[in-house]
Amino acid sequence: MYISRMAVVFIFLVLYGFGMALGQSNNSEKIDPGIASLDTVWQTVNEFHYDSTFGGVDWQEIHDRYRKLADKAENDDALIKLMNDMLRELKVSHYSVFRLDKKAGSGSPLLSGGSIGIDLRLLGDDAVITYMDPDFPAAKVGMKPGYVIKSINGVPVQEMIDEAAGRPVPHSNERSRINNICDKIVKHCFGQLGDTVAITYEDEAGLSHDVKLQMRQRDNGTKIAEEFPTVYVDFKSEKLNEDIGYIYFSAVIPPADSLFVEAMKAMGDIRGLIIDIRGNPGGMHEIGESIASKLLSKSTLFSVFRYRDSTVEVTVEPDPPIFEGPVAILIDVMNGSASERFSGCMQSVGRATIIGERSPGVVGPSDMKKLPNGATLMYLVAQSLTPDGIVLEGRGVIPDITVPLDGTALLEGRDTQIERAIEYLESELD
């Protein structure tokens, strides 16, 4: 198997899992669990990292240096930060140490049952609303796409931007920086049912408004395994015109695949399809393959995973009924992991045209392990490649047609990326 268990694998957002039990030491001498955790993190990477050269860094020297620093760590938070600093020396994604309880309450869109119903992106220096769910609280008070969020719970957005911009990320590219900032802001718009959030926003006339919104329950909560928390997938499908269908899903986890099949059946007479995965942090690679199986008419080498001592080729078999019309996939800087793999491989095999903005390049697969101090380690187990040999980590997915979002168009009720996808599909159908 190229994924060692049914695990959701996007760093910073999908941070929970069922850790593998650690064996008990035969040494009767008690070992500090924090120090033992750092040693376990180092040893796990030493054993499983796909590159035996560790990208050219001296992994043993790094262990010795951080081991000395660990003796001086004042508390658990300081030690976890130290372990993450050590992992960042590898300069790749899908390495992280975290406390599950803290991550579960962090406002992750994947884990939160409540929402005010908006999405946003950083356009220039502004946090701009890019999507509104008409059934959720934000739309009910008159907020619209194109409006600018100025503060959340009394904290100026500019302050959040400055703080998030200083956080370390796996890759020092502009896309990762923007992803990091948007993630920080978006999390305030999610929580639990009944939570409230105070927002100050600016409308099209530059007028400021203060609102206090109570979060509404989201649909499609799923337990992908008994030991996992409930995860949530936002899903939308509709016919944009007589020929073109549109499907959006917010994560590559169940029930996105079954909902995709139902939507395709409901739009059975369409000739072109837009798959919108903008903002999708990833999830389970198998779900992306399941969706691809509905779009590929023959057995197809879909991707490659490169492990330390082996290479695994992943072939997707067609699962009728197959949609054979042209496909456009929308991506942006908020994509990650399994959503990048899905879009990059669909592009590589020539089955979809990618439209939007280049993704950051944070691609697994990864696994999870419980540490002696009770924290959880997520660690990379393979390098992900497209079938034509492109390494997605760090590079990301480069659109065939690059189209940025436009704040003025959003105020007019227009999404420039969807418009360009429609234009492309209509040209293909003609």
N, C-alpha and C positions, 0 to 999 in steps of 0.2 A: 504494500500500500504506500502511496506517496503522501498520505496524511495519516498519522499514526492513530488518531481517534477522531470522533465527530466533534471537531473544535472550531470555534469561530475565531478568525485569525487576523483581525486588523488592530495594529498597535495604537494605544491610547484610547480607543473607543470600545473595542471588544476585549475587555480585560477581565475575564472570569473563566473558570474551568475547574475540572476535577483533577487535582494533582495526583501524581503517582506517589505512592507511599515510599518513604526512604527506608532503607534497611537500617537496623539497629547496629551500632558499633559494638564490637566485642571488647573494646577498651573500657575498663571499669572507671577510668578517669573521666570526670565530667568535662565536656567541652562546651564553651559558651555558645548558645544557639545562634547568636549573631555572627560570630566568627565562622562557625560551621556553615552558615548560610552562604557567606561570601565564598568559602572554599567550594561549596556545592555548585554555586553559580559558575565559578571559574572552571571546575572540572567538567560540568555539563557542556559548556562551550568547547572545551578542549577535546571532548569526545565526539560531539555531534556537529560542530560547525562544518559546513560543506567544503570549506577551503582549508586544507591542512596548513597553508602558509599564513592564514588569518589576515589576508590582505596586506601582508608585508610587515605587520607589527610583531613585536616580540611579546607573545602572549604570556610567557613565563615571567618576563621582567615586569609586565603589567600586574600580574598576580602578586609578586613580591612587593611592589610599590603600594598597591592598595591594601594588602594585608597589614602593612605597618600602619596605614592610616586608619584601618578598622579598629585597631586597639584604642584609638583616641576618640572614636565616635561617641557622642554624649548620650544619644538615645536611639530608639528604633527608627524614627524618621530620618535621622542623620545617616544611619547605616544603610537604609534603603536608597537614599540619595547617592551614597558612595558606591553602592553596587551598580546603580544605573549609570553613574559616571564611568565606571570601569567598562560596562557594556558598550557605552558610546565610543570608546576607543576603537571599536571594530568598524564604525561608520556605516552600519547597515541597519535596516528596520527590523521589527519583530523580535527585538530583545528588550525586555522590561521586567522589573521587579515591582510588585505592588501588593497592597492589601485589598482583598476582595470586597470587604465591607465598605471601604472608602470609595472604591471605584463604582460599586453598585449605587451609591448615593451621589454620584458626581454630576448628574444631569446629562448623562450620555443619551443621545437620541435613540440608541438601540435598546437601552435598558429601562427607559422611563415610560411609565404608563400614562403620564399626563403631559399635555402640551397646550400652548396657546394658539398653535396653528400657523406658524410662519417659518420661512427659511430666509436666509440672508447671505450676502456675499460682500466682500470688500471691493468696492469700486472706487479707485483712487484712494482717498483717505477716509471715505465714508462707509459705514456699515449700512448697506441698502437692502431693504426688503425685496426679495426676488420672487416670492411665492406666498399666496394666502390660501388657506383652506377655508372655504366659505362657511363651513359649519362650525368653526372654532371661534373662541372668544375674540381674537384680534380683529377678525373681519367684522364681527358684530358691532364693534365700536367705531368702525369706519377707517381702520388702517388699510393701506393699499400697497401693491408693489410699486417700487420707486421711492417710497417714503424713506427717510433717513432716521435710524435709531441713534439718539444722542446720549441717552443714559439708561441704565438698568439697575433698579433697586438703589438709586441714588449714586451709583458709580458711573462717572463719565466713560463713554465708549472709548474715547481717546486714551484714557488711563488703562483700560483693558488692552488696547492695541499695543501700547508701550510695554506693558508687562509681558504680554504674550510674545512680542517680538524678541524679548530677551531670553526666552526659554530655548534650551538646546533642542535641535531636531536631528534626525539621522543624516539628512543630506542638506548641505548648505546651498540650496537653490531657492530662487524666489518663490517657486510654487509651494515648497514646504513651509516657507515663512507665512505666506497668505493662508494656507491650510491651517497652520497653528493658530493664527489670529482668529479666523472665522470659527474654529472649533471652540475657542475660549468664549466667544460671544454667544454662539448658538446654544451652548449648554444652559444658559440662563433661561431659555425659552422652553425648557423641558423639565419635568419633575414628576411628582406624584399627583394623583387626582385631588383637587382641592387646594393645592399649593397656589400661592398668589405671587405675582411679579408686577412691580411698578416700572413703567416704561415712559420715557420722554422721547417723543419723536417729532420730526419736522415734516410738514406736508409740502405739496407742490408750490405753494405760495410762500414758503419759508416760515410759516407760522408754527409755533411750538405748541404741543399738546401733551398733557400728562394723563395717563390712564393706569388703572390698577386692574389686572386681569387674573381671573381664577382659572386654573388649568382644567381642561376637560379630558375625560378618559379616551384613550386611543383604541382603535380596533386592531384585530389581527395579532393579539398577544399569543405567543406560542412557547411551549416548553419543548425544546429540541432534545432534551434528555432530562431525566428526573433530577440529576444533581446540578443542573444549570438553572439560573434564574430565568424568569420569563423575559423573552425578547420580543421586540415589536417591529413589524414591517408595514410601512405605509405603501399602499398600492392604489393605482388609478389607471383606468383604461377607458378609451372613448374613440369614436370615429371622428376624425378632424374634418373629413369631407367624404364624398362617396367612395373614394379609392384608398384613402390613407388612414391607417389605424395608429393609435398612440398608446403605449404602455409605459408606466412609471413604477418602479419599486425601489424602496429606500435602502435595502440591504439584501445581500445574496444569501438569504437563509429562508427556511420554510416559514410560511407557505408560499413564497414568491414563485416557486416553480409550478405548483398546482394552480395558483391564481393566474399565472401566465397562460396555462393551457385553457382554462375556462374563458379567459378574455379572448383568446384566438378563436375559440369556437363561436363566441358571441359575435365576433367581427368576421365571420367566415368568408364574406365576399370582398374583403379588402385586397388590394393589389400591391400596396407598399406599406412598410411598417417602420415607425419610429420607436426605438427603445430608449427611454430616458433614464439614465442611471447617474445623473449629475448629483454630487453630494453623497454617493453611495460608498460607505467605508469598507465594504467587502463582506466577508462571512465565510461560507463553506464552498470550496471549489467544486464539490460534487453538484451543488445546486446550479452553478453556472454551466456546467457540462449538461445537466438535464435540460436547461433552456436551449442550449446550443443544439441538442439532439432533435429539437422541433424545427430547426432552421437549416440543417445540413442534410442533403439528399443522398449522401453516400458516406461510407466509413471514412473518417477523416482523422489524420494525425493532428491533434488539437494543441498539445503543448508538451513540454519536456521539463522534468525536474532533475536537477543535478545534485546528487548527494556526495558525501565524502568519497565513497568507494564504488558508487554505481550511478547509472543514469537510467531514469524511468521515462518511457514515452507513453503519453496518455492519448488513447484513441477514442473518439466519440462515434458511436453508432447511431444512425438515424432512427427516430422513434415516431412513426407515422401517427397522425397525418402531418406532413411536412409543409411548412410555408416556404414557397420558392420565389416569392417576389423580392424586390430590392429592399434592403434593410439599412436604416441609418441609426447609429448609436450616438447619443449625446453624452459627453463627459466634460469634466472640468477639474479645477485644482483640488476639489474636495473628494475626489475618488481615491480609493486605496485597495490594496490587497486583492481579494478575489474579483472585485469589480474591474480592476485594472487588468488582471489576467484574462477575464472574460472578453473585455473589449479589445485588448491587444491581440489575443489569439483569433478572435473573429475577424479582425482586420488582416492578420497574417495569412489566414487561409482564404482570403478574398471573399468572405461572405457578408461583410458589412463595411459601410463607409462611416468613418468616425468623424463627428462634427462637434465643435466646441473649443475647449481650451485644454492644453497639455496637462496631464495628470502628474502628481509629484514623483511617483516611482517608489512606493513602499509595498513590496510584494513578498508574500510568504512562500511556502507554508511554514507553520510553526507548531510547537507543541507546548504543553504546560507541565509544571512540576511544583509540588509543594515543598517549601524549604523548612529547615529545622526551626526557624523562628516563627513559623506560621504564615509567612508571606508566600506569594506565588511567583514563580519565574515563568515567563513566556520566552521561548527560545527558538531561533530559526533552525530548521533542519535541512533545508535544501535551497538551491538557487532556481528561480523560475525563469524559463525561457519560452519564447514563442517557437512554433515548429520550424521557422526559418532561422533560428539561432539568436534572436534578439534577447538580451538580458534586460528585463523590465525594471529591476531594482535600480534606483537612482536615475534611470532614464525616463521612466514613465511611458505613457502612451501618447504619441504625437498625432494629432488629428489629421485626417486627409484634407479637411476644410476647417481652417481656424476662424472662429467667429466669437468675439467677446460679447458679453452682455452689455446693454446700453441703458443707463439710468433714465434717460429721457423717453426711450421707447417703453420702458416699464411703466412709467407714469401714464403713457397713452394706452396701456393695456396690451402691449406687444412684447413678445419674447423673441429677440432676434435670432437666437439659436434654433428655436423651433421653426421659425419662419424660414431659415436657411435650409433646414432639413426637409421641409415641405417642398421648397423650390427644387432641391436636389432630386427628391423622389419623383416629382412630377416630370422632370426632365428625363429621368430614366424610363418612366412609363410611356412618355411620348415616343 
